[in-house]
Amino acid sequence: MVYKFLSRGAGYLALWRTLVSQELAVRYRGTLLGRAWPFLLPLTMLAVYGFVFGAVFRARWPGLAENDHLGFALNLFLGLLVHGLLAETVGQAPSLLQRNSNFVRKIVFPLPVLVAVPLGAALAHMLLGLLLVCGVNAVWGTGLHWQLLALPLVLVPYLAMLYGIAMIFAALGVYLRDLTQVASVLVTIALFTGAVLYPRSMVPPMLVGAVAINPISWPVEALRQAVFHGQWPDLASAAGYSAAALVVLVMGSALFRALRPGFADVL
């Protein structure tokens, strides 16, 4: 029984990796620079943020020196990387099964693997951007900290949280077509209430709760602490977030299994 479970899991993982590779290949097929775009895009955006907020607005990140415009750009860019993972995963989820209805109606296919494909593609882009941030910070910022080893402790629960949310939106999106527009609004709300554009220390006390329940707030703060300040994530906060992510993942899987029998009839 255990061997069969592990074998099936390995098969699903291999299928997921293949689909993610195909997704990335199709996305950049026919372009002049091809696979270089996933690296060039975050590099360009980081340069733009550095110019706009550093040279033009001369913005200052709380806790940093007044003239540390690079620090502002890096903090902002890292937050946007975390939010981009949410935006791409949840933004595509409501219409994912509709766009791939042939997998639902014609063949027996592990649909949960299909839901995880946008998450994998977004993760590839996010990791390249994170590598860029760490490299720039190592040379011109606060250096390279060994606490970067804590990144999996932050990313794994965050990915579990996003996958659970994506399962919920993908399942409900088959029956509620308006959910695509709702997801876009929620993604925007998550951007402005997720400590992406500012640190949580700037949030008024009456709004702290709204920021705290945002699924991207803790990952953003934990990554910033590890990358820029060399601080290990708070274990209590990590445990609490991981428990919440597990609950969302279980709920998403249960809802997906419950609604799946009707997918073919609707699509």
C-alpha positions as CSV (number, residue, x, y, z in Angstrom):
1,M,0.0,0.0,0.0
2,V,2.8,2.4,0.9
3,Y,4.8,1.5,-2.2
4,K,1.7,2.1,-4.4
5,F,1.1,5.5,-2.8
6,L,4.7,6.6,-3.2
7,S,4.8,5.3,-6.8
8,R,1.6,7.2,-7.6
9,G,3.0,10.4,-6.0
10,A,6.2,10.1,-7.9
11,G,4.2,9.7,-11.1
12,Y,2.1,12.8,-10.4
13,L,5.3,14.8,-9.6
14,A,6.9,13.7,-12.8
15,L,3.7,14.7,-14.7
16,W,3.6,18.0,-13.0
17,R,7.2,18.8,-13.8
18,T,6.6,17.9,-17.5
19,L,3.5,20.1,-17.7
20,V,5.3,23.0,-16.0
21,S,8.2,22.7,-18.5
22,Q,5.7,22.7,-21.4
23,E,3.9,25.7,-19.9
24,L,7.1,27.7,-19.7
25,A,8.2,26.6,-23.2
26,V,4.9,27.6,-24.8
27,R,4.9,30.9,-23.0
28,Y,8.3,32.0,-24.6
29,R,8.0,30.0,-27.8
30,G,8.8,32.1,-30.9
31,T,10.4,35.0,-28.9
32,L,13.8,36.2,-29.9
33,L,15.4,35.7,-26.4
34,G,13.4,32.6,-25.5
35,R,14.3,31.2,-22.0
36,A,16.3,34.4,-21.1
37,W,13.0,36.3,-20.6
38,P,12.3,34.8,-17.1
39,F,15.5,36.4,-15.9
40,L,15.4,39.5,-18.0
41,L,11.9,40.5,-16.8
42,P,12.7,40.7,-13.1
43,L,16.0,42.3,-13.8
44,T,14.2,45.0,-15.9
45,M,11.5,45.5,-13.2
46,L,14.1,45.8,-10.4
47,A,16.0,48.5,-12.5
48,V,12.7,50.3,-13.1
49,Y,11.8,50.2,-9.4
50,G,15.3,51.4,-8.4
51,F,15.1,54.3,-10.8
52,V,11.5,55.4,-10.1
53,F,11.6,55.1,-6.3
54,G,15.2,56.0,-5.9
55,A,16.1,58.6,-8.4
56,V,12.6,60.1,-8.9
57,F,10.6,59.8,-5.7
58,R,13.7,59.3,-3.4
59,A,11.5,57.0,-1.3
60,R,12.8,55.7,2.1
61,W,11.9,52.4,3.6
62,P,11.2,52.6,7.4
63,G,14.2,51.4,9.3
64,L,16.7,52.1,6.5
65,A,19.0,55.1,6.0
66,E,17.3,58.1,4.2
67,N,19.6,57.7,1.2
68,D,19.2,53.9,0.9
69,H,17.1,53.9,-2.2
70,L,18.4,50.5,-3.3
71,G,17.1,49.0,0.0
72,F,13.7,50.5,-0.7
73,A,13.6,49.0,-4.2
74,L,14.8,45.6,-3.0
75,N,12.2,45.5,-0.2
76,L,9.4,46.5,-2.5
77,F,10.5,44.1,-5.3
78,L,10.7,41.1,-2.9
79,G,7.2,41.8,-1.7
80,L,6.0,42.0,-5.3
81,L,7.6,38.7,-6.1
82,V,5.6,37.1,-3.3
83,H,2.4,38.7,-4.4
84,G,3.1,37.8,-8.0
85,L,3.1,34.1,-7.0
86,L,-0.4,34.6,-5.6
87,A,-1.6,36.7,-8.5
88,E,-0.6,34.2,-11.2
89,T,-1.8,31.1,-9.3
90,V,-5.1,32.3,-8.0
91,G,-5.8,34.6,-11.0
92,Q,-5.7,31.6,-13.4
93,A,-7.5,29.1,-11.1
94,P,-11.2,30.0,-11.7
95,S,-11.0,29.5,-15.5
96,L,-8.3,26.8,-15.5
97,L,-10.6,23.8,-16.0
98,Q,-12.7,25.7,-18.5
99,R,-9.6,26.3,-20.6
100,N,-8.5,22.7,-20.3
101,S,-12.0,21.1,-20.6
102,N,-10.6,18.3,-22.8
103,F,-8.7,16.9,-19.8
104,V,-12.0,16.9,-17.9
105,R,-14.3,15.4,-20.5
106,K,-12.3,13.1,-22.7
107,I,-9.7,11.3,-20.6
108,V,-9.0,10.2,-17.1
109,F,-6.5,12.8,-15.8
110,P,-5.4,13.8,-12.3
111,L,-6.9,17.2,-12.3
112,P,-5.3,18.3,-9.1
113,V,-2.0,18.1,-10.9
114,L,-3.4,20.4,-13.6
115,V,-4.3,23.0,-10.9
116,A,-0.7,23.0,-9.7
117,V,0.8,23.8,-13.1
118,P,0.3,27.6,-12.9
119,L,1.8,27.5,-9.4
120,G,4.8,25.7,-10.7
121,A,5.3,28.2,-13.6
122,A,4.9,31.1,-11.2
123,L,7.3,29.6,-8.8
124,A,10.0,29.3,-11.4
125,H,9.7,33.0,-12.2
126,M,9.6,33.9,-8.5
127,L,12.8,31.9,-7.7
128,L,14.7,33.6,-10.5
129,G,13.6,37.0,-9.1
130,L,14.5,35.9,-5.6
131,L,17.9,34.8,-6.8
132,L,18.4,38.2,-8.4
133,V,17.4,40.0,-5.2
134,C,19.8,37.9,-3.1
135,G,22.6,38.6,-5.6
136,V,22.1,42.3,-5.7
137,N,21.8,42.5,-1.9
138,A,24.9,40.4,-1.5
139,V,27.0,42.8,-3.6
140,W,25.4,46.2,-2.8
141,G,23.2,45.7,0.2
142,T,23.5,44.0,3.5
143,G,25.4,40.9,2.3
144,L,24.7,37.2,1.9
145,H,23.3,35.7,5.1
146,W,23.3,32.1,6.1
147,Q,19.8,32.5,7.3
148,L,18.8,32.1,3.6
149,L,18.7,28.4,4.5
150,A,15.3,29.2,6.1
151,L,13.7,30.1,2.8
152,P,12.2,26.6,2.3
153,L,10.5,27.0,5.8
154,V,8.8,30.1,4.4
155,L,8.1,29.0,0.8
156,V,6.7,25.5,1.5
157,P,3.8,26.6,3.7
158,Y,3.1,29.5,1.4
159,L,3.0,27.2,-1.6
160,A,0.7,24.8,0.3
161,M,-1.6,27.8,1.1
162,L,-1.7,28.9,-2.5
163,Y,-2.4,25.4,-3.8
164,G,-5.3,25.0,-1.4
165,I,-6.7,28.4,-2.4
166,A,-6.2,27.5,-6.1
167,M,-8.1,24.2,-5.6
168,I,-11.0,26.0,-4.1
169,F,-11.2,28.6,-6.9
170,A,-10.7,26.1,-9.6
171,A,-13.5,23.9,-8.3
172,L,-15.9,26.7,-7.7
173,G,-15.0,28.4,-11.0
174,V,-16.5,25.6,-13.0
175,Y,-19.9,26.5,-11.6
176,L,-19.5,30.2,-10.9
177,R,-18.1,31.9,-14.0
178,D,-18.1,35.3,-12.2
179,L,-15.4,34.0,-9.9
180,T,-12.7,35.1,-12.4
181,Q,-13.6,38.7,-11.8
182,V,-13.9,38.2,-8.1
183,A,-10.4,36.6,-8.0
184,S,-9.0,39.7,-9.8
185,V,-10.4,42.0,-7.2
186,L,-9.2,39.8,-4.3
187,V,-5.7,39.7,-5.8
188,T,-5.6,43.5,-5.9
189,I,-6.9,43.7,-2.3
190,A,-4.2,41.2,-1.2
191,L,-1.6,43.5,-2.8
192,F,-2.6,46.6,-0.7
193,T,-3.3,44.7,2.6
194,G,-0.4,42.3,2.5
195,A,2.5,44.4,3.7
196,V,3.9,44.4,0.2
197,L,4.2,48.1,-0.4
198,Y,5.0,48.9,3.3
199,P,6.2,47.1,6.4
200,R,3.6,45.9,9.0
201,S,5.0,48.4,11.5
202,M,3.4,51.2,9.5
203,V,-0.1,49.7,9.7
204,P,-2.5,51.6,12.1
205,P,-3.5,49.4,15.1
206,M,-7.1,49.2,14.0
207,L,-6.1,47.6,10.7
208,V,-3.4,45.2,12.0
209,G,-5.9,42.3,12.0
210,A,-6.8,42.8,8.3
211,V,-3.1,42.7,7.4
212,A,-2.4,39.7,9.6
213,I,-5.0,37.4,8.0
214,N,-3.7,38.2,4.5
215,P,-2.0,35.0,3.3
216,I,0.9,36.9,1.9
217,S,1.8,39.1,4.9
218,W,3.8,36.5,6.8
219,P,5.8,35.1,3.9
220,V,6.7,38.7,2.8
221,E,7.9,39.7,6.2
222,A,9.7,36.4,6.9
223,L,11.6,36.6,3.5
224,R,12.6,40.2,4.1
225,Q,13.9,39.3,7.5
226,A,15.9,36.4,6.2
227,V,17.3,38.0,3.0
228,F,18.0,41.6,4.2
229,H,18.5,41.3,8.0
230,G,19.8,37.7,8.4
231,Q,17.1,36.8,10.9
232,W,15.6,33.4,11.2
233,P,11.8,33.3,10.9
234,D,9.9,33.3,14.2
235,L,9.1,29.6,14.9
236,A,5.7,30.3,16.5
237,S,4.6,32.4,13.6
238,A,5.9,29.8,11.2
239,A,4.1,27.0,13.0
240,G,0.8,29.0,13.1
241,Y,1.0,29.9,9.4
242,S,1.9,26.3,8.5
243,A,-1.1,25.0,10.4
244,A,-3.4,27.5,8.6
245,A,-1.9,26.5,5.3
246,L,-2.6,22.8,6.1
247,V,-6.2,23.5,6.9
248,V,-6.7,25.5,3.7
249,L,-5.0,22.7,1.7
250,V,-7.2,20.0,3.3
251,M,-10.3,22.1,2.7
252,G,-9.4,22.8,-0.9
253,S,-8.7,19.1,-1.6
254,A,-12.0,18.1,0.0
255,L,-14.0,20.7,-1.9
256,F,-12.4,19.7,-5.2
257,R,-13.1,16.0,-4.7
258,A,-16.7,16.8,-3.7
259,L,-17.4,18.9,-6.8
260,R,-15.4,17.0,-9.3
261,P,-18.1,14.5,-10.3
262,G,-20.1,17.3,-11.9
263,F,-17.3,19.0,-13.8
264,A,-17.8,17.1,-17.0
265,D,-21.5,17.8,-17.1
266,V,-21.0,21.5,-16.7
267,L,-18.1,21.8,-19.1
